[in-house]
């Protein structure tokens, strides 16, 4: 598993958040296996922390994307929709999911707490 970036905030559902950018962690991408399809929320959609807002489908399973914060989606990563494998290759940079105008955040984990969670 790749290093856990120290500047991001994390959820127990293995999403990350930084300056309104949302993604899934390398731990989640590895657990899913080869990702073949991503369904992202629509631009303008309102999402609520802790609730599903999209899906990630791999050769193993389909998993919900869970919003890490409350807010409004301002942009989605169209490159990811065209090339879902970016989530496996580069989950912290090119594999970001969507951008959010954050209206409220729950208690998120720092890198040390997330590292302890995933062991």
N, CA, C and O atoms as a MOPAC input file, in Angstrom:
PM7 MOZYME 1SCF
protein

 N      0.85300 1    -1.18100 1     0.00000 1
 C      0.00000 1     0.00000 1     0.00000 1
 C      0.89700 1     1.24100 1     0.00000 1
 O      1.94200 1     1.27300 1     0.64900 1
 N      0.46700 1     2.24300 1    -0.73200 1
 C      1.26900 1     3.47000 1    -0.78100 1
 C      1.13600 1     4.25100 1     0.51900 1
 O      0.23900 1     4.00000 1     1.32400 1
 N      2.03500 1     5.18800 1     0.70500 1
 C      2.03200 1     6.01600 1     1.91600 1
 C      0.73400 1     6.80700 1     2.01800 1
 O      0.12600 1     7.16900 1     1.01100 1
 N      0.32800 1     7.06300 1     3.24000 1
 C     -0.88200 1     7.84000 1     3.49400 1
 C     -0.47600 1     9.31500 1     3.57300 1
 O      0.24100 1     9.70900 1     4.49300 1
 N     -0.92800 1    10.13000 1     2.61700 1
 C     -0.52200 1    11.54000 1     2.61400 1
 C     -0.92400 1    12.24300 1     3.91500 1
 O     -2.08000 1    12.15500 1     4.33000 1
 N      0.01500 1    12.93500 1     4.56000 1
 C     -0.25400 1    13.54000 1     5.85900 1
 C     -1.13600 1    14.78600 1     5.80200 1
 O     -1.69000 1    15.18300 1     6.82700 1
 N     -1.28300 1    15.41300 1     4.63400 1
 C     -2.02300 1    16.67400 1     4.53800 1
 C     -3.52000 1    16.48200 1     4.27900 1
 O     -4.26300 1    17.46300 1     4.23000 1
 N     -3.97000 1    15.24500 1     4.11400 1
 C     -5.37800 1    14.97300 1     3.83300 1
 C     -6.12500 1    14.62300 1     5.11000 1
 O     -5.52600 1    14.22600 1     6.11000 1
 N     -7.44900 1    14.77700 1     5.05900 1
 C     -8.33600 1    14.29600 1     6.12500 1
 C     -9.05000 1    13.06800 1     5.57700 1
 O     -9.27400 1    12.96000 1     4.37100 1
 N     -9.40700 1    12.14400 1     6.46700 1
 C     -9.92800 1    10.84500 1     6.04400 1
 C    -11.22100 1    10.49400 1     6.76500 1
 O    -11.50200 1    10.98500 1     7.85900 1
 N    -12.00800 1     9.61900 1     6.11300 1
 C    -13.20000 1     9.06900 1     6.75600 1
 C    -12.94200 1     7.60500 1     7.08600 1
 O    -12.00600 1     6.99500 1     6.57000 1
 N    -13.77400 1     7.05900 1     7.94100 1
 C    -13.69300 1     5.63100 1     8.25900 1
 C    -14.14500 1     4.78300 1     7.07400 1
 O    -13.91300 1     3.57400 1     7.05000 1
 N    -14.79600 1     5.41600 1     6.08000 1
 C    -15.23700 1     4.73100 1     4.86500 1
 C    -14.18500 1     4.78300 1     3.76600 1
 O    -14.44800 1     4.36300 1     2.63900 1
 N    -12.98600 1     5.29900 1     4.08400 1
 C    -11.82900 1     5.30600 1     3.18700 1
 C    -11.91600 1     6.33400 1     2.06100 1
 O    -11.36600 1     6.12900 1     0.97900 1
 N    -12.60900 1     7.43900 1     2.32500 1
 C    -12.53900 1     8.59400 1     1.43700 1
 C    -11.58200 1     9.60600 1     2.05000 1
 O    -11.31700 1     9.58100 1     3.25200 1
 N    -11.06900 1    10.49100 1     1.21000 1
 C    -10.23400 1    11.58400 1     1.71500 1
 C    -10.81100 1    12.91400 1     1.23800 1
 O    -11.56000 1    12.97800 1     0.26300 1
 N    -10.43700 1    13.97600 1     1.95900 1
 C    -10.91300 1    15.33100 1     1.66600 1
 C     -9.76600 1    16.29700 1     1.91900 1
 O     -9.06900 1    16.21600 1     2.93000 1
 N     -9.58800 1    17.22000 1     0.96400 1
 C     -8.58700 1    18.27000 1     1.13200 1
 C     -8.98900 1    19.47300 1     0.28100 1
 O     -9.09900 1    19.36400 1    -0.94000 1
 N     -9.20700 1    20.61100 1     0.92200 1
 C     -9.59100 1    21.83900 1     0.21700 1
 C    -10.76300 1    21.60900 1    -0.73600 1
 O    -10.79000 1    22.15600 1    -1.83900 1
 N    -11.72200 1    20.80300 1    -0.30800 1
 C    -12.91000 1    20.55300 1    -1.10600 1
 C    -12.77100 1    19.46100 1    -2.14900 1
 O    -13.75500 1    19.11200 1    -2.80200 1
 N    -11.58400 1    18.91300 1    -2.32500 1
 C    -11.37400 1    17.81900 1    -3.27500 1
 C    -11.59100 1    16.49700 1    -2.53800 1
 O    -11.10900 1    16.30400 1    -1.42200 1
 N    -12.32700 1    15.59100 1    -3.18900 1
 C    -12.70700 1    14.31400 1    -2.58700 1
 C    -12.11700 1    13.17000 1    -3.40400 1
 O    -12.07900 1    13.22700 1    -4.63300 1
 N    -11.66000 1    12.13900 1    -2.71300 1
 C    -11.16700 1    10.94100 1    -3.38100 1
 C    -11.31800 1     9.73500 1    -2.48200 1
 O    -11.79700 1     9.84000 1    -1.35400 1
 N    -10.90000 1     8.57600 1    -2.99800 1
 C    -10.82800 1     7.38400 1    -2.15100 1
 C     -9.35400 1     7.09400 1    -1.89200 1
 O     -8.48100 1     7.51100 1    -2.65300 1
 N     -9.09900 1     6.38400 1    -0.82600 1
 C     -7.72200 1     6.11000 1    -0.43000 1
 C     -7.13000 1     4.95500 1    -1.23600 1
 O     -7.85100 1     4.17200 1    -1.85500 1
 N     -5.81400 1     4.87000 1    -1.21100 1
 C     -5.12500 1     3.75500 1    -1.84600 1
 C     -5.53900 1     2.43800 1    -1.19900 1
 O     -5.61700 1     1.41000 1    -1.87200 1
 N     -5.80400 1     2.46800 1     0.11500 1
 C     -6.27200 1     1.27200 1     0.81400 1
 C     -7.58400 1     0.78700 1     0.19400 1
 O     -7.73700 1    -0.40400 1    -0.07800 1
 N     -8.52700 1     1.70100 1    -0.02800 1
 C     -9.81400 1     1.34500 1    -0.63100 1
 C     -9.63600 1     0.83700 1    -2.05200 1
 O    -10.23800 1    -0.16800 1    -2.43200 1
 N     -8.81500 1     1.52300 1    -2.84100 1
 C     -8.59100 1     1.12200 1    -4.22300 1
 C     -7.98300 1    -0.28200 1    -4.29200 1
 O     -8.36900 1    -1.08800 1    -5.13900 1
 N     -7.03600 1    -0.56800 1    -3.40300 1
 C     -6.41500 1    -1.89200 1    -3.38200 1
 C     -7.41900 1    -2.96600 1    -2.96900 1
 O     -7.42400 1    -4.06300 1    -3.52700 1
 N     -8.26100 1    -2.65100 1    -2.00000 1
 C     -9.26200 1    -3.61300 1    -1.53900 1
 C    -10.29000 1    -3.90800 1    -2.62700 1
 O    -10.78000 1    -5.03200 1    -2.73300 1
 N    -10.61400 1    -2.90500 1    -3.42900 1
 C    -11.59200 1    -3.09600 1    -4.50100 1
 C    -11.03200 1    -3.93600 1    -5.64500 1
 O    -11.77500 1    -4.67700 1    -6.28800 1
 N     -9.74700 1    -3.82800 1    -5.90200 1
 C     -9.16800 1    -4.50900 1    -7.06300 1
 C     -9.25800 1    -3.60500 1    -8.28100 1
 O     -9.31400 1    -2.38300 1    -8.15100 1
 N     -9.27200 1    -4.19800 1    -9.45000 1
 C     -9.29400 1    -3.41500 1   -10.69200 1
 C    -10.62400 1    -2.68900 1   -10.85000 1
 O    -11.67200 1    -3.31600 1   -11.00500 1
 N    -10.56900 1    -1.35400 1   -10.80900 1
 C    -11.78100 1    -0.54500 1   -10.90900 1
 C    -12.13300 1    -0.35900 1   -12.37900 1
 O    -11.29600 1     0.04300 1   -13.18700 1
 N    -13.39600 1    -0.66000 1   -12.71300 1
 C    -13.83100 1    -0.64500 1   -14.11500 1
 C    -14.90900 1     0.39400 1   -14.41600 1
 O    -15.18200 1     0.68000 1   -15.58200 1
 N    -15.52700 1     0.96500 1   -13.37400 1
 C    -16.61000 1     1.93100 1   -13.60200 1
 C    -16.74100 1     2.81700 1   -12.37800 1
 O    -16.60800 1     2.35700 1   -11.24400 1
 N    -17.00300 1     4.09600 1   -12.62000 1
 C    -17.21400 1     5.05600 1   -11.53300 1
 C    -18.45300 1     5.87700 1   -11.85900 1
 O    -18.57000 1     6.42300 1   -12.95600 1
 N    -19.37300 1     5.96400 1   -10.91400 1
 C    -20.53500 1     6.84600 1   -11.03300 1
 C    -20.35500 1     7.95700 1   -10.00900 1
 O    -20.33200 1     7.70900 1    -8.80400 1
 N    -20.22900 1     9.18200 1   -10.50200 1
 C    -20.01300 1    10.33700 1    -9.63000 1
 C    -21.29500 1    11.14400 1    -9.49900 1
 O    -22.17300 1    11.05000 1   -10.35600 1
 N    -21.41600 1    11.93500 1    -8.43800 1
 C    -22.59100 1    12.79800 1    -8.31500 1
 C    -22.56100 1    13.87000 1    -9.40600 1
 O    -21.50200 1    14.19800 1    -9.94100 1
 N    -23.71500 1    14.39900 1    -9.71900 1
 C    -23.82000 1    15.45900 1   -10.72700 1
 C    -23.31400 1    16.77700 1   -10.16400 1
 O    -23.44100 1    17.04700 1    -8.97000 1
 N    -22.74100 1    17.59200 1   -11.03500 1
 C    -22.38000 1    18.95600 1   -10.64100 1
 C    -23.66200 1    19.65900 1   -10.20300 1
 O    -24.68500 1    19.57400 1   -10.88200 1
 N    -23.60400 1    20.34100 1    -9.08900 1
 C    -24.77000 1    21.01500 1    -8.52600 1
 C    -25.51700 1    20.19000 1    -7.49600 1
 O    -26.36600 1    20.71600 1    -6.77600 1
 N    -25.20800 1    18.89700 1    -7.41800 1
 C    -25.87100 1    18.03200 1    -6.44000 1
 C    -25.43400 1    18.41000 1    -5.02900 1
 O    -24.28900 1    18.79900 1    -4.79800 1
 N    -26.36200 1    18.28700 1    -4.10000 1
 C    -26.06500 1    18.48400 1    -2.69200 1
 C    -25.80600 1    17.11300 1    -2.07600 1
 O    -26.59600 1    16.18600 1    -2.25200 1
 N    -24.69100 1    16.99200 1    -1.35400 1
 C    -24.36100 1    15.73000 1    -0.69800 1
 C    -24.31200 1    15.94000 1     0.80800 1
 O    -24.07300 1    17.04700 1     1.29100 1
 N    -24.54200 1    14.86500 1     1.53200 1
 C    -24.56000 1    14.90100 1     2.98800 1
 C    -23.51100 1    13.93400 1     3.51700 1
 O    -23.43000 1    12.78700 1     3.07700 1
 N    -22.72000 1    14.40000 1     4.45300 1
 C    -21.65800 1    13.57700 1     5.03800 1
 C    -22.21800 1    12.25000 1     5.52200 1
 O    -23.25900 1    12.19500 1     6.17700 1
 N    -21.50600 1    11.18500 1     5.18400 1
 C    -21.87300 1     9.86400 1     5.64700 1
 C    -22.91500 1     9.15200 1     4.81500 1
 O    -23.30500 1     8.02900 1     5.13900 1
 N    -23.38000 1     9.79200 1     3.73400 1
 C    -24.38700 1     9.16100 1     2.89400 1
 C    -23.82100 1     8.88300 1     1.50100 1
 O    -22.94300 1     9.60800 1     1.03300 1
 N    -24.31900 1     7.84100 1     0.83900 1
 C    -23.83500 1     7.51400 1    -0.50400 1
 C    -24.11300 1     8.64200 1    -1.49800 1
 O    -25.15800 1     9.29200 1    -1.45300 1
 N    -23.15000 1     8.85300 1    -2.39400 1
 C    -23.31500 1     9.89400 1    -3.42100 1
 C    -22.82500 1     9.42100 1    -4.78600 1
 O    -22.75300 1    10.21600 1    -5.72400 1
 N    -22.49000 1     8.15200 1    -4.90700 1
 C    -22.01500 1     7.57600 1    -6.15800 1
 C    -21.60400 1     6.13700 1    -5.92300 1
 O    -21.83500 1     5.57500 1    -4.85200 1
 N    -20.98200 1     5.54200 1    -6.95200 1
 C    -20.55500 1     4.14900 1    -6.84900 1
 C    -19.20900 1     3.94500 1    -7.52500 1
 O    -18.83900 1     4.66500 1    -8.45300 1
 N    -18.49400 1     2.95600 1    -7.04000 1
 C    -17.26600 1     2.48800 1    -7.66900 1
 C    -17.45300 1     0.99100 1    -7.90400 1
 O    -17.74600 1     0.23500 1    -6.97800 1
 N    -17.27800 1     0.57800 1    -9.15800 1
 C    -17.43400 1    -0.83000 1    -9.50100 1
 C    -16.07400 1    -1.39200 1    -9.89800 1
 O    -15.34500 1    -0.80100 1   -10.69400 1
 N    -15.75900 1    -2.53400 1    -9.33000 1
 C    -14.51500 1    -3.21200 1    -9.67000 1
 C    -14.84900 1    -4.59800 1   -10.19500 1
 O    -16.01300 1    -4.99200 1   -10.27800 1
 N    -13.79700 1    -5.32500 1   -10.54700 1
 C    -14.01300 1    -6.69900 1   -10.99300 1
 C    -14.48400 1    -7.58000 1    -9.84500 1
 O    -14.96900 1    -8.68700 1   -10.07800 1
 N    -14.34900 1    -7.09900 1    -8.59100 1
 C    -14.75700 1    -7.85500 1    -7.40400 1
 C    -16.14700 1    -7.50200 1    -6.90000 1
 O    -16.90400 1    -8.38200 1    -6.49200 1
 N    -16.49700 1    -6.17700 1    -6.92800 1
 C    -17.72700 1    -5.75100 1    -6.26500 1
 C    -18.11800 1    -4.33700 1    -6.69500 1
 O    -17.40600 1    -3.66700 1    -7.44300 1
 N    -19.26500 1    -3.91700 1    -6.19600 1
 C    -19.72000 1    -2.53700 1    -6.34800 1
 C    -19.77900 1    -1.93900 1    -4.94500 1
 O    -20.35100 1    -2.53900 1    -4.03500 1
 N    -19.18800 1    -0.75500 1    -4.77100 1
 C    -19.16400 1    -0.09200 1    -3.46900 1
 C    -19.69400 1     1.31800 1    -3.59800 1
 O    -19.48700 1     1.98600 1    -4.61100 1
 N    -20.38500 1     1.76300 1    -2.55400 1
 C    -20.87200 1     3.13900 1    -2.51600 1
 C    -19.71700 1     4.10200 1    -2.29000 1
 O    -18.78000 1     3.80500 1    -1.55000 1
 N    -19.79600 1     5.26100 1    -2.93900 1
 C    -18.97100 1     6.40600 1    -2.55800 1
 C    -19.74400 1     7.12400 1    -1.47900 1
 O    -20.92500 1     7.42100 1    -1.65400 1
 N    -19.10100 1     7.40400 1    -0.37600 1
 C    -19.76400 1     8.05500 1     0.74700 1
 C    -19.20500 1     9.46300 1     0.89000 1
 O    -17.99000 1     9.64700 1     0.96300 1
 N    -20.08200 1    10.44900 1     0.92800 1
 C    -19.63900 1    11.84200 1     1.03400 1
 C    -18.90100 1    12.06400 1     2.34400 1
 O    -19.40100 1    11.68400 1     3.40300 1
 N    -17.70800 1    12.67800 1     2.29100 1
 C    -16.95800 1    12.93700 1     3.51200 1
 C    -17.40200 1    14.20000 1     4.24600 1
 O    -17.00400 1    14.44000 1     5.38600 1
 N    -18.23400 1    15.00800 1     3.57800 1
 C    -18.67300 1    16.28400 1     4.15500 1
 C    -19.99000 1    16.69000 1     3.50900 1
 O    -20.37300 1    16.16100 1     2.46500 1
 N    -20.67200 1    17.62800 1     4.13700 1
 C    -21.85900 1    18.23400 1     3.54100 1
 C    -21.40700 1    19.27800 1     2.52900 1
 O    -20.39600 1    19.95000 1     2.73100 1
 N    -22.15700 1    19.41000 1     1.43900 1
 C    -21.82600 1    20.46500 1     0.50000 1
 C    -22.47000 1    20.27300 1    -0.85200 1
 O    -23.33600 1    19.42000 1    -1.04300 1
 N    -22.01800 1    21.09900 1    -1.79300 1
 C    -22.51300 1    21.08500 1    -3.16300 1
 C    -21.37100 1    20.72400 1    -4.10200 1
 O    -20.27700 1    21.28000 1    -4.00200 1
 N    -21.62500 1    19.79800 1    -5.00700 1
 C    -20.62100 1    19.35900 1    -5.96300 1
 C    -20.40200 1    20.47000 1    -6.99000 1
 O    -21.34900 1    20.93300 1    -7.62500 1
 N    -19.14800 1    20.89200 1    -7.14500 1
 C    -18.82400 1    21.97700 1    -8.07300 1
 C    -18.12400 1    21.48700 1    -9.34000 1
 O    -18.11400 1    22.18300 1   -10.35500 1
 N    -17.53900 1    20.28700 1    -9.28000 1
 C    -16.82000 1    19.74500 1   -10.42800 1
 C    -16.64900 1    18.24500 1   -10.23000 1
 O    -16.51200 1    17.77300 1    -9.10200 1
 N    -16.65900 1    17.49800 1   -11.33100 1
 C    -16.35200 1    16.07000 1   -11.27800 1
 C    -15.14600 1    15.79900 1   -12.16800 1
 O    -14.86600 1    16.55200 1   -13.10100 1
 N    -14.44700 1    14.73000 1   -11.87200 1
 C    -13.26200 1    14.35700 1   -12.62600 1
 C    -13.68000 1    13.53700 1   -13.84200 1
 O    -13.79500 1    12.31400 1   -13.76500 1
 N    -13.90800 1    14.22000 1   -14.96700 1
 C    -14.33000 1    13.54100 1   -16.19500 1
 C    -13.28900 1    12.54500 1   -16.68300 1
 O    -13.64500 1    11.53000 1   -17.28300 1
 N    -12.00400 1    12.81400 1   -16.43900 1
 C    -10.95300 1    11.88400 1   -16.84200 1
 C    -11.12900 1    10.54000 1   -16.13900 1
 O    -10.84900 1     9.49000 1   -16.71700 1
 N    -11.58900 1    10.57800 1   -14.90200 1
 C    -11.80300 1     9.36700 1   -14.12700 1
 C    -12.97500 1     8.56100 1   -14.68600 1
 O    -12.92900 1     7.33100 1   -14.71800 1
 N    -14.01000 1     9.25000 1   -15.12000 1
 C    -15.15300 1     8.56000 1   -15.71200 1
 C    -14.70700 1     7.83200 1   -16.97600 1
 O    -15.12800 1     6.70200 1   -17.22400 1
 N    -13.85500 1     8.47500 1   -17.77800 1
 C    -13.35000 1     7.86900 1   -19.01200 1
 C    -12.32400 1     6.77700 1   -18.74100 1
 O    -12.22000 1     5.81700 1   -19.50500 1
 N    -11.56200 1     6.91900 1   -17.65100 1
 C    -10.48600 1     5.98100 1   -17.32200 1
 C    -10.52400 1     5.64400 1   -15.82700 1
 O     -9.70800 1     6.15700 1   -15.06200 1
 N    -11.46700 1     4.78100 1   -15.39900 1
 C    -11.64600 1     4.48800 1   -13.97600 1
 C    -10.40100 1     3.90700 1   -13.30500 1
 O    -10.24700 1     4.03200 1   -12.09000 1
 N     -9.52400 1     3.28400 1   -14.06000 1
 C     -8.30700 1     2.70900 1   -13.50000 1
 C     -7.38200 1     3.72900 1   -12.85600 1
 O     -6.45500 1     3.35400 1   -12.13800 1
 N     -7.62100 1     5.02300 1   -13.10400 1
 C     -6.84500 1     6.06600 1   -12.43300 1
 C     -6.96200 1     5.94600 1   -10.92000 1
 O     -6.04100 1     6.31100 1   -10.18900 1
 N     -8.09700 1     5.43300 1   -10.45300 1
 C     -8.26700 1     5.24000 1    -9.00500 1
 C     -7.26500 1     4.23200 1    -8.46700 1
 O     -6.77500 1     4.38600 1    -7.34800 1
 N     -6.95800 1     3.21300 1    -9.23700 1
 C     -5.95500 1     2.23500 1    -8.81400 1
 C     -4.54700 1     2.80000 1    -8.96100 1
 O     -3.69600 1     2.58600 1    -8.09800 1
 N     -4.30000 1     3.52200 1   -10.05400 1
 C     -2.95700 1     4.00500 1   -10.37300 1
 C     -2.52300 1     5.21200 1    -9.55100 1
 O     -1.35600 1     5.31400 1    -9.17200 1
 N     -3.45100 1     6.13100 1    -9.27200 1
 C     -3.07700 1     7.41400 1    -8.66600 1
 C     -4.24200 1     8.01100 1    -7.87600 1
 O     -4.76800 1     9.05900 1    -8.25000 1
 N     -4.65600 1     7.34300 1    -6.76800 1
 C     -5.86400 1     7.78300 1    -6.05700 1
 C     -5.75800 1     9.15000 1    -5.39400 1
 O     -6.78100 1     9.76100 1    -5.08400 1
 N     -4.54300 1     9.64300 1    -5.17100 1
 C     -4.39200 1    10.91000 1    -4.45700 1
 C     -4.13900 1    12.10900 1    -5.37600 1
 O     -4.14100 1    13.24800 1    -4.91100 1
 N     -3.92600 1    11.87600 1    -6.63900 1
 C     -3.67000 1    12.98500 1    -7.55900 1
 C     -4.64800 1    12.93400 1    -8.73500 1
 O     -5.71600 1    13.54400 1    -8.67900 1
 N     -4.29300 1    12.21700 1    -9.78700 1
 C     -5.13800 1    12.18100 1   -10.99300 1
 C     -6.45800 1    11.45100 1   -10.76400 1
 O     -7.40200 1    11.64200 1   -11.53100 1
 N     -6.54600 1    10.61700 1    -9.72100 1
 C     -7.74800 1     9.84100 1    -9.45700 1
 C     -8.72800 1    10.48300 1    -8.49100 1
 O     -9.56400 1     9.79200 1    -7.90900 1
 N     -8.63600 1    11.81800 1    -8.30900 1
 C     -9.63100 1    12.47200 1    -7.44300 1
 C    -11.01700 1    12.26700 1    -8.04000 1
 O    -11.14500 1    12.05200 1    -9.24500 1
 N    -12.05500 1    12.33200 1    -7.21300 1
 C    -13.42100 1    12.04700 1    -7.64200 1
 C    -14.19900 1    13.29500 1    -8.04200 1
 O    -14.63800 1    13.44000 1    -9.18300 1
 N    -14.35700 1    14.19600 1    -7.06600 1
 C    -15.13000 1    15.41100 1    -7.33100 1
 C    -14.69500 1    16.50700 1    -6.37200 1
 O    -14.01700 1    16.26500 1    -5.37400 1
 N    -15.11300 1    17.72600 1    -6.71600 1
 C    -14.83100 1    18.87300 1    -5.85200 1
 C    -16.13100 1    19.31700 1    -5.21400 1
 O    -17.20600 1    19.23300 1    -5.80800 1
 N    -16.00400 1    19.78400 1    -4.00400 1
 C    -17.15400 1    20.07600 1    -3.16700 1
 C    -17.02100 1    21.46000 1    -2.55700 1
 O    -15.96800 1    21.81100 1    -2.02400 1
 N    -18.08800 1    22.24700 1    -2.63300 1
 C    -18.16100 1    23.48300 1    -1.84700 1
 C    -18.66000 1    23.03700 1    -0.48000 1
 O    -19.85400 1    22.80800 1    -0.28400 1
 N    -17.73900 1    22.91800 1     0.44900 1
 C    -18.01600 1    22.31200 1     1.74800 1
 C    -18.89000 1    23.23800 1     2.59300 1
 O    -18.59000 1    24.42000 1     2.76200 1
 N    -19.98100 1    22.66900 1     3.12100 1
 C    -20.88800 1    23.41700 1     3.98500 1
 C    -20.75600 1    22.96800 1     5.43700 1
 O    -21.18300 1    23.67900 1     6.34800 1
 N    -20.18100 1    21.82200 1     5.65300 1
 C    -19.98800 1    21.31700 1     7.00700 1
 C    -19.26500 1    19.99400 1     6.97000 1
 O    -19.50400 1    19.17400 1     6.08300 1
 N    -18.37800 1    19.77900 1     7.92900 1
 C    -17.64300 1    18.51300 1     7.96800 1
 C    -17.84600 1    17.83200 1     9.31200 1
 O    -17.87700 1    18.48400 1    10.35600 1
 N    -17.98200 1    16.53100 1     9.27300 1
 C    -18.03000 1    15.77800 1    10.52700 1
 C    -16.60800 1    15.65700 1    11.06000 1
 O    -15.67300 1    16.23600 1    10.50700 1
 N    -16.46100 1    14.91800 1    12.11200 1
 C    -15.11900 1    14.66400 1    12.63100 1
 C    -14.39300 1    13.73600 1    11.66200 1
 O    -14.75700 1    12.56900 1    11.51700 1
 N    -13.37300 1    14.25900 1    11.00600 1
 C    -12.57000 1    13.46900 1    10.08500 1
 C    -11.29200 1    13.03200 1    10.78400 1
 O    -10.89000 1    13.61700 1    11.79100 1
 N    -10.67100 1    12.02100 1    10.25200 1
 C     -9.43700 1    11.48900 1    10.81800 1
 C     -8.22500 1    12.18200 1    10.20500 1
 O     -8.22900 1    12.51200 1     9.01900 1
 N     -7.20100 1    12.39900 1    11.00000 1
 C     -5.93500 1    12.86600 1    10.42300 1
 C     -5.18400 1    11.62200 1     9.92800 1
 O     -5.64700 1    10.49600 1    10.11200 1
 N     -4.02900 1    11.83800 1     9.30400 1
 C     -3.27600 1    10.73400 1     8.72400 1
 C     -2.87500 1     9.70000 1     9.76800 1
 O     -2.91600 1     8.50200 1     9.48900 1
 N     -2.49000 1    10.13400 1    10.95700 1
 C     -2.08200 1     9.18200 1    12.00200 1
 C     -3.26100 1     8.30700 1    12.43000 1
 O     -3.10300 1     7.09800 1    12.59800 1
 N     -4.42700 1     8.90100 1    12.60600 1
 C     -5.60400 1     8.13400 1    13.01300 1
 C     -6.04500 1     7.18500 1    11.90100 1
 O     -6.46700 1     6.06000 1    12.16800 1
 N     -5.94500 1     7.64400 1    10.65300 1
 C     -6.31900 1     6.76500 1     9.53500 1
 C     -5.32800 1     5.60400 1     9.41500 1
 O     -5.72700 1     4.46800 1     9.15500 1
 N     -4.06000 1     5.88700 1     9.60100 1
 C     -3.04800 1     4.83400 1     9.57700 1
 C     -3.35500 1     3.78500 1    10.64700 1
 O     -3.25600 1     2.58600 1    10.38500 1
 N     -3.72300 1     4.22400 1    11.83900 1
 C     -4.08400 1     3.29500 1    12.91100 1
 C     -5.32400 1     2.47500 1    12.53600 1
 O     -5.41400 1     1.29500 1    12.87700 1
 N     -6.27300 1     3.09500 1    11.83500 1
 C     -7.49500 1     2.41900 1    11.43600 1
 C     -7.20100 1     1.28000 1    10.46000 1
 O     -7.73500 1     0.18000 1    10.60900 1
 N     -6.36300 1     1.53700 1     9.47400 1
 C     -6.10100 1     0.53000 1     8.44000 1
 C     -4.93200 1    -0.38100 1     8.77200 1
 O     -4.67700 1    -1.36100 1     8.07200 1
 N     -4.21800 1    -0.04700 1     9.85100 1
 C     -3.14600 1    -0.90000 1    10.34600 1
 C     -1.97500 1    -0.97300 1     9.43500 1
 O     -1.00000 1    -1.66100 1     9.73700 1

